[in-house]
């Protein structure tokens, strides 16, 4: 029973990104990465930008670049509501690299006119996208 698959739904405002039986999911919470297996205690967490790793029920692996949102589970089903969730083949590497360079330039300027939190968030999103795209 402990190894029975359970359902993961990953949803953004634009689409359902993933909805399949899985064995496990590891995703970035606001206080660090955490994993969910079948039978997990009911749980809700806010999420931050990073990489979500999924082990499908058939043993296949999937990684996604995700940003923001919430995850909730009752131990039988997991729902991940994300601001963004991108598969490796959906990522435009040149665009992600350009976003990384823009964010690094803004952070290096340290000007009072620059929103440093926004620049850091853009950098983290670009780094996650580049890492996922390279897999």
C-alpha positions as CSV (number, residue, x, y, z in Angstrom):
1,X,0.0,0.0,0.0
2,X,2.8,2.4,0.8
3,X,4.1,2.2,-2.7
4,X,0.8,2.6,-4.4
5,X,0.8,5.6,-6.8
6,X,-1.1,8.7,-6.1
7,X,-2.2,11.6,-8.3
8,X,-0.3,14.9,-8.8
9,X,-2.0,17.8,-10.5
10,X,0.2,20.8,-11.5
11,X,-1.8,23.8,-12.5
12,X,-1.0,27.3,-13.6
13,X,-3.4,30.1,-14.5
14,X,-2.9,29.2,-18.2
15,X,-3.1,25.4,-18.2
16,X,-2.9,22.0,-16.5
17,X,0.8,21.2,-16.8
18,X,0.7,17.7,-15.4
19,X,-1.9,15.3,-14.1
20,X,-0.8,11.7,-13.7
21,X,-0.2,9.0,-11.1
22,X,3.2,9.4,-9.3
23,X,5.4,7.8,-6.7
24,X,6.9,11.0,-5.4
25,X,7.4,14.7,-5.9
26,X,10.2,17.0,-4.6
27,X,9.6,20.7,-4.8
28,X,10.9,24.0,-3.4
29,X,9.1,25.3,-0.4
30,X,9.7,28.7,1.0
31,X,11.9,27.2,3.7
32,X,13.6,24.6,1.5
33,X,12.9,21.6,-0.7
34,X,10.6,18.9,0.6
35,X,9.2,15.6,-0.7
36,X,5.8,14.0,-0.8
37,X,5.1,10.3,-0.9
38,X,1.8,8.5,-0.7
39,X,0.3,8.6,2.7
40,X,1.9,11.9,3.6
41,X,0.2,13.7,6.4
42,X,-2.1,16.4,5.2
43,X,0.1,19.4,4.4
44,X,0.0,22.8,2.8
45,X,3.1,24.8,1.8
46,X,3.9,28.0,-0.1
47,X,6.4,27.5,-2.8
48,X,9.4,29.4,-4.2
49,X,11.2,29.4,-7.5
50,X,13.2,26.2,-8.2
51,X,13.1,22.8,-9.7
52,X,10.3,20.3,-9.2
53,X,11.3,16.6,-9.6
54,X,8.6,14.0,-10.2
55,X,8.9,10.2,-10.2
56,X,6.0,8.9,-12.2
57,X,4.1,5.7,-11.3
58,X,5.8,3.9,-14.2
59,X,9.2,4.9,-12.8
60,X,9.8,7.7,-15.4
61,X,11.3,10.9,-14.2
62,X,10.3,14.5,-15.0
63,X,11.7,17.8,-14.0
64,X,10.0,21.2,-14.2
65,X,11.1,24.8,-13.6
66,X,8.5,26.1,-11.2
67,X,8.0,29.5,-9.6
68,X,5.7,30.5,-6.7
69,X,2.4,29.1,-5.7
70,X,1.2,26.6,-3.2
71,X,1.2,22.8,-2.7
72,X,-1.4,20.9,-0.8
73,X,-1.9,17.1,-0.1
74,X,-4.2,14.9,1.8
75,X,-1.8,11.9,1.4
76,X,-3.8,10.5,-1.5
77,X,-3.5,13.4,-4.0
78,X,-1.2,16.3,-4.4
79,X,-2.2,19.6,-6.0
80,X,0.5,22.1,-6.9
81,X,-0.8,25.5,-8.0
82,X,2.2,27.4,-9.5
83,X,2.7,30.8,-11.0
84,X,4.8,29.0,-13.7
85,X,5.7,25.4,-14.5
86,X,7.8,24.6,-17.6
87,X,9.0,21.3,-19.0
88,X,12.6,21.2,-20.4
89,X,11.3,21.3,-24.1
90,X,9.2,24.4,-23.4
91,X,12.2,26.5,-22.3
92,X,13.8,29.0,-24.7
93,X,17.4,28.7,-23.6
94,X,18.5,31.9,-25.4
95,X,15.7,33.9,-23.7
96,X,16.5,32.4,-20.3
97,X,20.2,33.2,-20.7
98,X,19.3,36.8,-21.7
99,X,17.1,37.1,-18.6
100,X,19.9,35.8,-16.4
101,X,22.3,38.4,-17.8
102,X,19.8,41.2,-17.4
103,X,19.2,40.3,-13.8
104,X,22.9,39.9,-13.0
105,X,23.5,43.4,-14.5
106,X,20.7,45.0,-12.4
107,X,22.0,43.3,-9.3
108,X,25.5,44.5,-10.0
109,X,24.4,48.1,-10.4
110,X,23.0,48.4,-6.8
111,X,21.1,51.5,-7.8
112,X,18.3,52.9,-5.6
113,X,16.1,52.9,-8.7
114,X,16.3,49.1,-9.1
115,X,14.0,46.7,-7.2
116,X,16.5,44.3,-5.9
117,X,13.9,41.7,-4.8
118,X,12.5,41.7,-8.3
119,X,15.9,41.4,-9.9
120,X,16.8,38.5,-7.6
121,X,13.5,36.7,-8.4
122,X,14.2,37.1,-12.1
123,X,17.7,35.7,-11.7
124,X,16.4,32.7,-9.7
125,X,13.7,32.0,-12.4
126,X,16.3,32.2,-15.2
127,X,18.8,29.9,-13.3
128,X,16.0,27.3,-12.7
129,X,15.0,27.4,-16.4
130,X,18.6,27.0,-17.6
131,X,19.2,24.1,-15.2
132,X,16.0,22.3,-16.3
133,X,16.7,23.0,-20.0
134,X,20.1,21.4,-19.7
135,X,18.7,18.1,-18.4
